[in-house]
Amino acid sequence: MSAESSKSTADRLRDTLAQLKEMRHYAKNNVEVLTAEWLVFDGELSRLKKADAIADLMDRQGQLHDALQAMIEDLEGVLDKLPPEEPPA
C-alpha cells in the first residue's frame, strides 16, 4: 500500500490546509509587492494606458487571497469536527 493511500482523511485534509496556507502567503505577498510597484509607477502606467489593467490584476489577486482565507477557515472547521482517529491495531 502506498503512503498516500494509507493516509487518513484528517491527514489528507491537513496536507491540503498546509498547501492552501502556503498559497495564501504567496497571494498576500504578491498583492503587497504589486501595490508597492503601483504606487511608484502609477503616473507612468496611466500615461501608458495600463493603470486599469494593473488595478484589475491587483483586485483579482486580492480576491484570490480572500477566497483562500475563506477556504482555509472552512476546512479547519471540518477538521475540528472529524471524529478522533483510532490508532492502528
PDB file of N, CA, C and O in Angstrom:
ATOM      1  N   MET A   1       0.850  -1.175   0.000  1.00  0.00           N
ATOM      2  CA  MET A   1       0.000   0.000   0.000  1.00  0.00           C
ATOM      3  C   MET A   1       0.892   1.233   0.000  1.00  0.00           C
ATOM      4  O   MET A   1       1.865   1.299   0.752  1.00  0.00           O
ATOM      5  N   SER A   2       0.571   2.188  -0.823  1.00  0.00           N
ATOM      6  CA  SER A   2       1.397   3.395  -0.883  1.00  0.00           C
ATOM      7  C   SER A   2       1.140   4.275   0.330  1.00  0.00           C
ATOM      8  O   SER A   2       0.103   4.177   0.986  1.00  0.00           O
ATOM      9  N   ALA A   3       2.113   5.140   0.610  1.00  0.00           N
ATOM     10  CA  ALA A   3       1.995   6.036   1.762  1.00  0.00           C
ATOM     11  C   ALA A   3       0.795   6.962   1.600  1.00  0.00           C
ATOM     12  O   ALA A   3       0.108   7.270   2.574  1.00  0.00           O
ATOM     13  N   GLU A   4       0.545   7.405   0.370  1.00  0.00           N
ATOM     14  CA  GLU A   4      -0.567   8.334   0.132  1.00  0.00           C
ATOM     15  C   GLU A   4      -1.910   7.667   0.403  1.00  0.00           C
ATOM     16  O   GLU A   4      -2.797   8.286   0.991  1.00  0.00           O
ATOM     17  N   SER A   5      -2.074   6.411  -0.018  1.00  0.00           N
ATOM     18  CA  SER A   5      -3.358   5.743   0.182  1.00  0.00           C
ATOM     19  C   SER A   5      -3.551   5.298   1.622  1.00  0.00           C
ATOM     20  O   SER A   5      -4.675   4.996   2.024  1.00  0.00           O
ATOM     21  N   SER A   6      -2.484   5.251   2.408  1.00  0.00           N
ATOM     22  CA  SER A   6      -2.620   4.858   3.805  1.00  0.00           C
ATOM     23  C   SER A   6      -2.891   6.054   4.713  1.00  0.00           C
ATOM     24  O   SER A   6      -3.066   5.889   5.920  1.00  0.00           O
ATOM     25  N   LYS A   7      -2.925   7.245   4.145  1.00  0.00           N
ATOM     26  CA  LYS A   7      -3.211   8.436   4.946  1.00  0.00           C
ATOM     27  C   LYS A   7      -4.690   8.474   5.307  1.00  0.00           C
ATOM     28  O   LYS A   7      -5.555   8.050   4.540  1.00  0.00           O
ATOM     29  N   SER A   8      -4.945   8.991   6.487  1.00  0.00           N
ATOM     30  CA  SER A   8      -6.328   9.155   6.920  1.00  0.00           C
ATOM     31  C   SER A   8      -6.930  10.397   6.270  1.00  0.00           C
ATOM     32  O   SER A   8      -6.222  11.216   5.685  1.00  0.00           O
ATOM     33  N   THR A   9      -8.224  10.517   6.383  1.00  0.00           N
ATOM     34  CA  THR A   9      -8.909  11.707   5.878  1.00  0.00           C
ATOM     35  C   THR A   9      -8.348  12.954   6.544  1.00  0.00           C
ATOM     36  O   THR A   9      -8.116  13.963   5.878  1.00  0.00           O
ATOM     37  N   ALA A  10      -8.131  12.893   7.848  1.00  0.00           N
ATOM     38  CA  ALA A  10      -7.593  14.044   8.583  1.00  0.00           C
ATOM     39  C   ALA A  10      -6.193  14.403   8.087  1.00  0.00           C
ATOM     40  O   ALA A  10      -5.865  15.582   7.952  1.00  0.00           O
ATOM     41  N   ASP A  11      -5.370  13.394   7.817  1.00  0.00           N
ATOM     42  CA  ASP A  11      -4.017  13.663   7.312  1.00  0.00           C
ATOM     43  C   ASP A  11      -4.066  14.336   5.937  1.00  0.00           C
ATOM     44  O   ASP A  11      -3.326  15.286   5.679  1.00  0.00           O
ATOM     45  N   ARG A  12      -4.933  13.844   5.067  1.00  0.00           N
ATOM     46  CA  ARG A  12      -5.057  14.452   3.738  1.00  0.00           C
ATOM     47  C   ARG A  12      -5.604  15.877   3.843  1.00  0.00           C
ATOM     48  O   ARG A  12      -5.206  16.762   3.086  1.00  0.00           O
ATOM     49  N   LEU A  13      -6.509  16.084   4.781  1.00  0.00           N
ATOM     50  CA  LEU A  13      -7.058  17.421   4.997  1.00  0.00           C
ATOM     51  C   LEU A  13      -5.984  18.366   5.532  1.00  0.00           C
ATOM     52  O   LEU A  13      -5.915  19.524   5.121  1.00  0.00           O
ATOM     53  N   ARG A  14      -5.152  17.880   6.440  1.00  0.00           N
ATOM     54  CA  ARG A  14      -4.040  18.694   6.955  1.00  0.00           C
ATOM     55  C   ARG A  14      -3.057  19.046   5.837  1.00  0.00           C
ATOM     56  O   ARG A  14      -2.566  20.173   5.775  1.00  0.00           O
ATOM     57  N   ASP A  15      -2.774  18.096   4.964  1.00  0.00           N
ATOM     58  CA  ASP A  15      -1.883  18.364   3.821  1.00  0.00           C
ATOM     59  C   ASP A  15      -2.479  19.441   2.910  1.00  0.00           C
ATOM     60  O   ASP A  15      -1.778  20.345   2.456  1.00  0.00           O
ATOM     61  N   THR A  16      -3.773  19.327   2.655  1.00  0.00           N
ATOM     62  CA  THR A  16      -4.450  20.318   1.816  1.00  0.00           C
ATOM     63  C   THR A  16      -4.410  21.690   2.470  1.00  0.00           C
ATOM     64  O   THR A  16      -4.150  22.691   1.802  1.00  0.00           O
ATOM     65  N   LEU A  17      -4.667  21.743   3.777  1.00  0.00           N
ATOM     66  CA  LEU A  17      -4.615  23.014   4.500  1.00  0.00           C
ATOM     67  C   LEU A  17      -3.224  23.633   4.437  1.00  0.00           C
ATOM     68  O   LEU A  17      -3.093  24.843   4.255  1.00  0.00           O
ATOM     69  N   ALA A  18      -2.202  22.826   4.584  1.00  0.00           N
ATOM     70  CA  ALA A  18      -0.829  23.342   4.522  1.00  0.00           C
ATOM     71  C   ALA A  18      -0.557  23.961   3.152  1.00  0.00           C
ATOM     72  O   ALA A  18       0.057  25.024   3.059  1.00  0.00           O
ATOM     73  N   GLN A  19      -1.010  23.301   2.096  1.00  0.00           N
ATOM     74  CA  GLN A  19      -0.809  23.834   0.741  1.00  0.00           C
ATOM     75  C   GLN A  19      -1.585  25.128   0.543  1.00  0.00           C
ATOM     76  O   GLN A  19      -1.062  26.081  -0.033  1.00  0.00           O
ATOM     77  N   LEU A  20      -2.825  25.171   1.014  1.00  0.00           N
ATOM     78  CA  LEU A  20      -3.632  26.388   0.889  1.00  0.00           C
ATOM     79  C   LEU A  20      -3.018  27.550   1.667  1.00  0.00           C
ATOM     80  O   LEU A  20      -3.040  28.692   1.208  1.00  0.00           O
ATOM     81  N   LYS A  21      -2.474  27.253   2.841  1.00  0.00           N
ATOM     82  CA  LYS A  21      -1.841  28.310   3.639  1.00  0.00           C
ATOM     83  C   LYS A  21      -0.597  28.853   2.943  1.00  0.00           C
ATOM     84  O   LYS A  21      -0.311  30.048   3.008  1.00  0.00           O
ATOM     85  N   GLU A  22       0.133  27.973   2.283  1.00  0.00           N
ATOM     86  CA  GLU A  22       1.295  28.434   1.518  1.00  0.00           C
ATOM     87  C   GLU A  22       0.839  29.313   0.349  1.00  0.00           C
ATOM     88  O   GLU A  22       1.442  30.352   0.079  1.00  0.00           O
ATOM     89  N   MET A  23      -0.213  28.899  -0.334  1.00  0.00           N
ATOM     90  CA  MET A  23      -0.744  29.696  -1.441  1.00  0.00           C
ATOM     91  C   MET A  23      -1.225  31.060  -0.942  1.00  0.00           C
ATOM     92  O   MET A  23      -1.009  32.080  -1.597  1.00  0.00           O
ATOM     93  N   ARG A  24      -1.880  31.068   0.227  1.00  0.00           N
ATOM     94  CA  ARG A  24      -2.358  32.332   0.804  1.00  0.00           C
ATOM     95  C   ARG A  24      -1.192  33.265   1.093  1.00  0.00           C
ATOM     96  O   ARG A  24      -1.265  34.464   0.824  1.00  0.00           O
ATOM     97  N   HIS A  25      -0.121  32.713   1.641  1.00  0.00           N
ATOM     98  CA  HIS A  25       1.067  33.516   1.952  1.00  0.00           C
ATOM     99  C   HIS A  25       1.597  34.190   0.689  1.00  0.00           C
ATOM    100  O   HIS A  25       1.872  35.390   0.687  1.00  0.00           O
ATOM    101  N   TYR A  26       1.736  33.418  -0.375  1.00  0.00           N
ATOM    102  CA  TYR A  26       2.268  33.982  -1.617  1.00  0.00           C
ATOM    103  C   TYR A  26       1.290  34.964  -2.256  1.00  0.00           C
ATOM    104  O   TYR A  26       1.713  35.957  -2.847  1.00  0.00           O
ATOM    105  N   ALA A  27      -0.009  34.700  -2.144  1.00  0.00           N
ATOM    106  CA  ALA A  27      -1.002  35.634  -2.688  1.00  0.00           C
ATOM    107  C   ALA A  27      -0.908  36.977  -1.973  1.00  0.00           C
ATOM    108  O   ALA A  27      -0.959  38.032  -2.606  1.00  0.00           O
ATOM    109  N   LYS A  28      -0.769  36.931  -0.654  1.00  0.00           N
ATOM    110  CA  LYS A  28      -0.648  38.179   0.114  1.00  0.00           C
ATOM    111  C   LYS A  28       0.627  38.920  -0.278  1.00  0.00           C
ATOM    112  O   LYS A  28       0.613  40.133  -0.487  1.00  0.00           O
ATOM    113  N   ASN A  29       1.710  38.191  -0.375  1.00  0.00           N
ATOM    114  CA  ASN A  29       2.984  38.805  -0.748  1.00  0.00           C
ATOM    115  C   ASN A  29       2.894  39.433  -2.142  1.00  0.00           C
ATOM    116  O   ASN A  29       3.404  40.532  -2.363  1.00  0.00           O
ATOM    117  N   ASN A  30       2.251  38.742  -3.072  1.00  0.00           N
ATOM    118  CA  ASN A  30       2.106  39.275  -4.434  1.00  0.00           C
ATOM    119  C   ASN A  30       1.324  40.583  -4.433  1.00  0.00           C
ATOM    120  O   ASN A  30       1.687  41.523  -5.140  1.00  0.00           O
ATOM    121  N   VAL A  31       0.255  40.648  -3.645  1.00  0.00           N
ATOM    122  CA  VAL A  31      -0.534  41.877  -3.562  1.00  0.00           C
ATOM    123  C   VAL A  31       0.319  43.010  -3.004  1.00  0.00           C
ATOM    124  O   VAL A  31       0.281  44.130  -3.514  1.00  0.00           O
ATOM    125  N   GLU A  32       1.085  42.721  -1.959  1.00  0.00           N
ATOM    126  CA  GLU A  32       1.915  43.758  -1.345  1.00  0.00           C
ATOM    127  C   GLU A  32       2.974  44.279  -2.314  1.00  0.00           C
ATOM    128  O   GLU A  32       3.186  45.488  -2.406  1.00  0.00           O
ATOM    129  N   VAL A  33       3.633  43.385  -3.030  1.00  0.00           N
ATOM    130  CA  VAL A  33       4.671  43.797  -3.980  1.00  0.00           C
ATOM    131  C   VAL A  33       4.057  44.582  -5.136  1.00  0.00           C
ATOM    132  O   VAL A  33       4.578  45.626  -5.529  1.00  0.00           O
ATOM    133  N   LEU A  34       2.957  44.080  -5.675  1.00  0.00           N
ATOM    134  CA  LEU A  34       2.314  44.770  -6.790  1.00  0.00           C
ATOM    135  C   LEU A  34       1.806  46.149  -6.362  1.00  0.00           C
ATOM    136  O   LEU A  34       1.889  47.106  -7.132  1.00  0.00           O
ATOM    137  N   THR A  35       1.288  46.253  -5.153  1.00  0.00           N
ATOM    138  CA  THR A  35       0.830  47.548  -4.645  1.00  0.00           C
ATOM    139  C   THR A  35       1.988  48.525  -4.526  1.00  0.00           C
ATOM    140  O   THR A  35       1.856  49.694  -4.887  1.00  0.00           O
ATOM    141  N   ALA A  36       3.115  48.055  -4.024  1.00  0.00           N
ATOM    142  CA  ALA A  36       4.290  48.923  -3.903  1.00  0.00           C
ATOM    143  C   ALA A  36       4.734  49.420  -5.278  1.00  0.00           C
ATOM    144  O   ALA A  36       5.040  50.600  -5.444  1.00  0.00           O
ATOM    145  N   GLU A  37       4.769  48.529  -6.253  1.00  0.00           N
ATOM    146  CA  GLU A  37       5.134  48.922  -7.614  1.00  0.00           C
ATOM    147  C   GLU A  37       4.119  49.914  -8.179  1.00  0.00           C
ATOM    148  O   GLU A  37       4.482  50.889  -8.837  1.00  0.00           O
ATOM    149  N   TRP A  38       2.868  49.654  -7.914  1.00  0.00           N
ATOM    150  CA  TRP A  38       1.799  50.520  -8.394  1.00  0.00           C
ATOM    151  C   TRP A  38       1.989  51.939  -7.882  1.00  0.00           C
ATOM    152  O   TRP A  38       1.860  52.902  -8.637  1.00  0.00           O
ATOM    153  N   LEU A  39       2.294  52.062  -6.605  1.00  0.00           N
ATOM    154  CA  LEU A  39       2.458  53.393  -6.016  1.00  0.00           C
ATOM    155  C   LEU A  39       3.619  54.147  -6.657  1.00  0.00           C
ATOM    156  O   LEU A  39       3.553  55.365  -6.826  1.00  0.00           O
ATOM    157  N   VAL A  40       4.673  53.432  -7.011  1.00  0.00           N
ATOM    158  CA  VAL A  40       5.842  54.067  -7.614  1.00  0.00           C
ATOM    159  C   VAL A  40       5.566  54.477  -9.062  1.00  0.00           C
ATOM    160  O   VAL A  40       5.976  55.555  -9.493  1.00  0.00           O
ATOM    161  N   PHE A  41       4.883  53.632  -9.797  1.00  0.00           N
ATOM    162  CA  PHE A  41       4.747  53.838 -11.240  1.00  0.00           C
ATOM    163  C   PHE A  41       3.345  54.232 -11.692  1.00  0.00           C
ATOM    164  O   PHE A  41       3.060  54.186 -12.889  1.00  0.00           O
ATOM    165  N   ASP A  42       2.474  54.611 -10.789  1.00  0.00           N
ATOM    166  CA  ASP A  42       1.087  54.924 -11.154  1.00  0.00           C
ATOM    167  C   ASP A  42       1.002  55.961 -12.271  1.00  0.00           C
ATOM    168  O   ASP A  42       0.238  55.788 -13.221  1.00  0.00           O
ATOM    169  N   GLY A  43       1.768  57.016 -12.165  1.00  0.00           N
ATOM    170  CA  GLY A  43       1.738  58.057 -13.198  1.00  0.00           C
ATOM    171  C   GLY A  43       2.151  57.531 -14.556  1.00  0.00           C
ATOM    172  O   GLY A  43       1.498  57.803 -15.563  1.00  0.00           O
ATOM    173  N   GLU A  44       3.241  56.775 -14.579  1.00  0.00           N
ATOM    174  CA  GLU A  44       3.718  56.219 -15.855  1.00  0.00           C
ATOM    175  C   GLU A  44       2.718  55.237 -16.442  1.00  0.00           C
ATOM    176  O   GLU A  44       2.463  55.241 -17.646  1.00  0.00           O
ATOM    177  N   LEU A  45       2.153  54.394 -15.582  1.00  0.00           N
ATOM    178  CA  LEU A  45       1.181  53.413 -16.067  1.00  0.00           C
ATOM    179  C   LEU A  45      -0.052  54.101 -16.638  1.00  0.00           C
ATOM    180  O   LEU A  45      -0.633  53.636 -17.619  1.00  0.00           O
ATOM    181  N   SER A  46      -0.446  55.206 -16.020  1.00  0.00           N
ATOM    182  CA  SER A  46      -1.597  55.956 -16.538  1.00  0.00           C
ATOM    183  C   SER A  46      -1.300  56.512 -17.924  1.00  0.00           C
ATOM    184  O   SER A  46      -2.138  56.446 -18.822  1.00  0.00           O
ATOM    185  N   ARG A  47      -0.114  57.052 -18.086  1.00  0.00           N
ATOM    186  CA  ARG A  47       0.262  57.594 -19.401  1.00  0.00           C
ATOM    187  C   ARG A  47       0.327  56.498 -20.459  1.00  0.00           C
ATOM    188  O   ARG A  47       0.021  56.738 -21.627  1.00  0.00           O
ATOM    189  N   LEU A  48       0.720  55.313 -20.054  1.00  0.00           N
ATOM    190  CA  LEU A  48       0.806  54.187 -20.989  1.00  0.00           C
ATOM    191  C   LEU A  48      -0.545  53.482 -21.164  1.00  0.00           C
ATOM    192  O   LEU A  48      -0.658  52.510 -21.911  1.00  0.00           O
ATOM    193  N   LYS A  49      -1.543  53.977 -20.478  1.00  0.00           N
ATOM    194  CA  LYS A  49      -2.888  53.397 -20.509  1.00  0.00           C
ATOM    195  C   LYS A  49      -2.889  51.941 -20.021  1.00  0.00           C
ATOM    196  O   LYS A  49      -3.601  51.092 -20.558  1.00  0.00           O
ATOM    197  N   LYS A  50      -2.076  51.675 -18.993  1.00  0.00           N
ATOM    198  CA  LYS A  50      -2.008  50.335 -18.409  1.00  0.00           C
ATOM    199  C   LYS A  50      -2.457  50.322 -16.950  1.00  0.00           C
ATOM    200  O   LYS A  50      -2.470  49.266 -16.318  1.00  0.00           O
ATOM    201  N   ALA A  51      -2.823  51.480 -16.411  1.00  0.00           N
ATOM    202  CA  ALA A  51      -3.198  51.568 -15.000  1.00  0.00           C
ATOM    203  C   ALA A  51      -4.412  50.693 -14.685  1.00  0.00           C
ATOM    204  O   ALA A  51      -4.426  50.005 -13.664  1.00  0.00           O
ATOM    205  N   ASP A  52      -5.424  50.711 -15.545  1.00  0.00           N
ATOM    206  CA  ASP A  52      -6.630  49.919 -15.288  1.00  0.00           C
ATOM    207  C   ASP A  52      -6.335  48.420 -15.304  1.00  0.00           C
ATOM    208  O   ASP A  52      -6.893  47.666 -14.506  1.00  0.00           O
ATOM    209  N   ALA A  53      -5.468  47.994 -16.202  1.00  0.00           N
ATOM    210  CA  ALA A  53      -5.117  46.569 -16.279  1.00  0.00           C
ATOM    211  C   ALA A  53      -4.403  46.115 -15.007  1.00  0.00           C
ATOM    212  O   ALA A  53      -4.669  45.030 -14.492  1.00  0.00           O
ATOM    213  N   ILE A  54      -3.498  46.950 -14.509  1.00  0.00           N
ATOM    214  CA  ILE A  54      -2.783  46.602 -13.275  1.00  0.00           C
ATOM    215  C   ILE A  54      -3.741  46.625 -12.089  1.00  0.00           C
ATOM    216  O   ILE A  54      -3.674  45.751 -11.225  1.00  0.00           O
ATOM    217  N   ALA A  55      -4.623  47.607 -12.039  1.00  0.00           N
ATOM    218  CA  ALA A  55      -5.610  47.679 -10.955  1.00  0.00           C
ATOM    219  C   ALA A  55      -6.483  46.425 -10.947  1.00  0.00           C
ATOM    220  O   ALA A  55      -6.804  45.896  -9.883  1.00  0.00           O
ATOM    221  N   ASP A  56      -6.865  45.952 -12.131  1.00  0.00           N
ATOM    222  CA  ASP A  56      -7.664  44.731 -12.236  1.00  0.00           C
ATOM    223  C   ASP A  56      -6.902  43.526 -11.688  1.00  0.00           C
ATOM    224  O   ASP A  56      -7.469  42.703 -10.970  1.00  0.00           O
ATOM    225  N   LEU A  57      -5.632  43.427 -12.023  1.00  0.00           N
ATOM    226  CA  LEU A  57      -4.817  42.323 -11.506  1.00  0.00           C
ATOM    227  C   LEU A  57      -4.698  42.385  -9.988  1.00  0.00           C
ATOM    228  O   LEU A  57      -4.770  41.359  -9.312  1.00  0.00           O
ATOM    229  N   MET A  58      -4.516  43.581  -9.459  1.00  0.00           N
ATOM    230  CA  MET A  58      -4.420  43.732  -8.006  1.00  0.00           C
ATOM    231  C   MET A  58      -5.722  43.294  -7.338  1.00  0.00           C
ATOM    232  O   MET A  58      -5.699  42.628  -6.303  1.00  0.00           O
ATOM    233  N   ASP A  59      -6.855  43.667  -7.929  1.00  0.00           N
ATOM    234  CA  ASP A  59      -8.154  43.255  -7.386  1.00  0.00           C
ATOM    235  C   ASP A  59      -8.306  41.737  -7.420  1.00  0.00           C
ATOM    236  O   ASP A  59      -8.750  41.128  -6.447  1.00  0.00           O
ATOM    237  N   ARG A  60      -7.936  41.138  -8.536  1.00  0.00           N
ATOM    238  CA  ARG A  60      -8.065  39.679  -8.666  1.00  0.00           C
ATOM    239  C   ARG A  60      -7.158  38.944  -7.677  1.00  0.00           C
ATOM    240  O   ARG A  60      -7.560  37.944  -7.083  1.00  0.00           O
ATOM    241  N   GLN A  61      -5.947  39.442  -7.509  1.00  0.00           N
ATOM    242  CA  GLN A  61      -5.032  38.805  -6.565  1.00  0.00           C
ATOM    243  C   GLN A  61      -5.579  38.940  -5.147  1.00  0.00           C
ATOM    244  O   GLN A  61      -5.474  38.007  -4.350  1.00  0.00           O
ATOM    245  N   GLY A  62      -6.157  40.085  -4.832  1.00  0.00           N
ATOM    246  CA  GLY A  62      -6.780  40.278  -3.525  1.00  0.00           C
ATOM    247  C   GLY A  62      -7.963  39.341  -3.324  1.00  0.00           C
ATOM    248  O   GLY A  62      -8.161  38.813  -2.230  1.00  0.00           O
ATOM    249  N   GLN A  63      -8.755  39.132  -4.383  1.00  0.00           N
ATOM    250  CA  GLN A  63      -9.883  38.206  -4.307  1.00  0.00           C
ATOM    251  C   GLN A  63      -9.402  36.776  -4.087  1.00  0.00           C
ATOM    252  O   GLN A  63     -10.015  36.021  -3.332  1.00  0.00           O
ATOM    253  N   LEU A  64      -8.310  36.404  -4.741  1.00  0.00           N
ATOM    254  CA  LEU A  64      -7.739  35.074  -4.531  1.00  0.00           C
ATOM    255  C   LEU A  64      -7.328  34.907  -3.072  1.00  0.00           C
ATOM    256  O   LEU A  64      -7.617  33.879  -2.460  1.00  0.00           O
ATOM    257  N   HIS A  65      -6.663  35.899  -2.519  1.00  0.00           N
ATOM    258  CA  HIS A  65      -6.238  35.834  -1.120  1.00  0.00           C
ATOM    259  C   HIS A  65      -7.457  35.650  -0.210  1.00  0.00           C
ATOM    260  O   HIS A  65      -7.438  34.813   0.692  1.00  0.00           O
ATOM    261  N   ASP A  66      -8.509  36.427  -0.444  1.00  0.00           N
ATOM    262  CA  ASP A  66      -9.718  36.329   0.378  1.00  0.00           C
ATOM    263  C   ASP A  66     -10.380  34.960   0.239  1.00  0.00           C
ATOM    264  O   ASP A  66     -10.843  34.392   1.228  1.00  0.00           O
ATOM    265  N   ALA A  67     -10.429  34.428  -0.981  1.00  0.00           N
ATOM    266  CA  ALA A  67     -11.030  33.113  -1.212  1.00  0.00           C
ATOM    267  C   ALA A  67     -10.218  32.010  -0.539  1.00  0.00           C
ATOM    268  O   ALA A  67     -10.785  31.074   0.025  1.00  0.00           O
ATOM    269  N   LEU A  68      -8.899  32.120  -0.598  1.00  0.00           N
ATOM    270  CA  LEU A  68      -8.048  31.138   0.080  1.00  0.00           C
ATOM    271  C   LEU A  68      -8.288  31.184   1.584  1.00  0.00           C
ATOM    272  O   LEU A  68      -8.395  30.141   2.229  1.00  0.00           O
ATOM    273  N   GLN A  69      -8.372  32.388   2.142  1.00  0.00           N
ATOM    274  CA  GLN A  69      -8.614  32.534   3.578  1.00  0.00           C
ATOM    275  C   GLN A  69      -9.944  31.897   3.974  1.00  0.00           C
ATOM    276  O   GLN A  69     -10.021  31.195   4.982  1.00  0.00           O
ATOM    277  N   ALA A  70     -10.983  32.139   3.191  1.00  0.00           N
ATOM    278  CA  ALA A  70     -12.296  31.566   3.485  1.00  0.00           C
ATOM    279  C   ALA A  70     -12.255  30.038   3.422  1.00  0.00           C
ATOM    280  O   ALA A  70     -12.832  29.369   4.279  1.00  0.00           O
ATOM    281  N   MET A  71     -11.578  29.484   2.417  1.00  0.00           N
ATOM    282  CA  MET A  71     -11.484  28.029   2.291  1.00  0.00           C
ATOM    283  C   MET A  71     -10.693  27.431   3.447  1.00  0.00           C
ATOM    284  O   MET A  71     -11.059  26.378   3.971  1.00  0.00           O
ATOM    285  N   ILE A  72      -9.618  28.090   3.846  1.00  0.00           N
ATOM    286  CA  ILE A  72      -8.813  27.615   4.975  1.00  0.00           C
ATOM    287  C   ILE A  72      -9.668  27.558   6.233  1.00  0.00           C
ATOM    288  O   ILE A  72      -9.656  26.557   6.949  1.00  0.00           O
ATOM    289  N   GLU A  73     -10.406  28.621   6.501  1.00  0.00           N
ATOM    290  CA  GLU A  73     -11.260  28.652   7.688  1.00  0.00           C
ATOM    291  C   GLU A  73     -12.319  27.557   7.627  1.00  0.00           C
ATOM    292  O   GLU A  73     -12.605  26.914   8.637  1.00  0.00           O
ATOM    293  N   ASP A  74     -12.901  27.340   6.450  1.00  0.00           N
ATOM    294  CA  ASP A  74     -13.915  26.306   6.280  1.00  0.00           C
ATOM    295  C   ASP A  74     -13.330  24.917   6.532  1.00  0.00           C
ATOM    296  O   ASP A  74     -13.915  24.119   7.265  1.00  0.00           O
ATOM    297  N   LEU A  75     -12.184  24.629   5.931  1.00  0.00           N
ATOM    298  CA  LEU A  75     -11.578  23.304   6.097  1.00  0.00           C
ATOM    299  C   LEU A  75     -11.069  23.082   7.514  1.00  0.00           C
ATOM    300  O   LEU A  75     -11.093  21.954   8.006  1.00  0.00           O
ATOM    301  N   GLU A  76     -10.610  24.136   8.180  1.00  0.00           N
ATOM    302  CA  GLU A  76     -10.204  23.991   9.581  1.00  0.00           C
ATOM    303  C   GLU A  76     -11.410  23.618  10.442  1.00  0.00           C
ATOM    304  O   GLU A  76     -11.284  22.841  11.389  1.00  0.00           O
ATOM    305  N   GLY A  77     -12.574  24.172  10.114  1.00  0.00           N
ATOM    306  CA  GLY A  77     -13.798  23.799  10.820  1.00  0.00           C
ATOM    307  C   GLY A  77     -14.160  22.345  10.584  1.00  0.00           C
ATOM    308  O   GLY A  77     -14.573  21.643  11.507  1.00  0.00           O
ATOM    309  N   VAL A  78     -14.005  21.894   9.347  1.00  0.00           N
ATOM    310  CA  VAL A  78     -14.270  20.487   9.021  1.00  0.00           C
ATOM    311  C   VAL A  78     -13.307  19.587   9.793  1.00  0.00           C
ATOM    312  O   VAL A  78     -13.719  18.575  10.359  1.00  0.00           O
ATOM    313  N   LEU A  79     -12.038  19.954   9.814  1.00  0.00           N
ATOM    314  CA  LEU A  79     -11.030  19.154  10.510  1.00  0.00           C
ATOM    315  C   LEU A  79     -11.352  19.052  12.000  1.00  0.00           C
ATOM    316  O   LEU A  79     -11.205  17.987  12.600  1.00  0.00           O
ATOM    317  N   ASP A  80     -11.790  20.158  12.589  1.00  0.00           N
ATOM    318  CA  ASP A  80     -12.133  20.155  14.017  1.00  0.00           C
ATOM    319  C   ASP A  80     -13.307  19.237  14.322  1.00  0.00           C
ATOM    320  O   ASP A  80     -13.413  18.720  15.434  1.00  0.00           O
ATOM    321  N   LYS A  81     -14.195  19.026  13.344  1.00  0.00           N
ATOM    322  CA  LYS A  81     -15.396  18.216  13.564  1.00  0.00           C
ATOM    323  C   LYS A  81     -15.204  16.744  13.227  1.00  0.00           C
ATOM    324  O   LYS A  81     -16.085  15.929  13.501  1.00  0.00           O
ATOM    325  N   LEU A  82     -14.074  16.394  12.640  1.00  0.00           N
ATOM    326  CA  LEU A  82     -13.834  14.983  12.313  1.00  0.00           C
ATOM    327  C   LEU A  82     -13.742  14.174  13.599  1.00  0.00           C
ATOM    328  O   LEU A  82     -13.181  14.640  14.591  1.00  0.00           O
ATOM    329  N   PRO A  83     -14.289  12.965  13.584  1.00  0.00           N
ATOM    330  CA  PRO A  83     -14.166  12.129  14.782  1.00  0.00           C
ATOM    331  C   PRO A  83     -12.702  11.755  15.009  1.00  0.00           C
ATOM    332  O   PRO A  83     -11.924  11.665  14.060  1.00  0.00           O
ATOM    333  N   PRO A  84     -12.337  11.541  16.263  1.00  0.00           N
ATOM    334  CA  PRO A  84     -10.942  11.160  16.539  1.00  0.00           C
ATOM    335  C   PRO A  84     -10.593   9.857  15.819  1.00  0.00           C
ATOM    336  O   PRO A  84     -11.420   8.956  15.677  1.00  0.00           O
ATOM    337  N   GLU A  85      -9.355   9.795  15.377  1.00  0.00           N
ATOM    338  CA  GLU A  85      -8.897   8.597  14.670  1.00  0.00           C
ATOM    339  C   GLU A  85      -8.492   7.536  15.680  1.00  0.00           C
ATOM    340  O   GLU A  85      -7.927   7.824  16.735  1.00  0.00           O
ATOM    341  N   GLU A  86      -8.801   6.308  15.319  1.00  0.00           N
ATOM    342  CA  GLU A  86      -8.385   5.201  16.169  1.00  0.00           C
ATOM    343  C   GLU A  86      -6.999   4.757  15.734  1.00  0.00           C
ATOM    344  O   GLU A  86      -6.728   4.644  14.539  1.00  0.00           O
ATOM    345  N   PRO A  87      -6.120   4.506  16.700  1.00  0.00           N
ATOM    346  CA  PRO A  87      -4.769   4.063  16.332  1.00  0.00           C
ATOM    347  C   PRO A  87      -4.820   2.710  15.622  1.00  0.00           C
ATOM    348  O   PRO A  87      -5.703   1.895  15.888  1.00  0.00           O
ATOM    349  N   PRO A  88      -3.860   2.478  14.712  1.00  0.00           N
ATOM    350  CA  PRO A  88      -3.832   1.184  14.013  1.00  0.00           C
ATOM    351  C   PRO A  88      -3.603   0.039  14.995  1.00  0.00           C
ATOM    352  O   PRO A  88      -2.882   0.172  15.984  1.00  0.00           O
ATOM    353  N   ALA A  89      -4.231  -1.075  14.692  1.00  0.00           N
ATOM    354  CA  ALA A  89      -4.130  -2.235  15.598  1.00  0.00           C
ATOM    355  C   ALA A  89      -2.841  -2.979  15.426  1.00  0.00           C
ATOM    356  O   ALA A  89      -2.606  -3.974  16.111  1.00  0.00           O
TER     357      ALA A  89
END
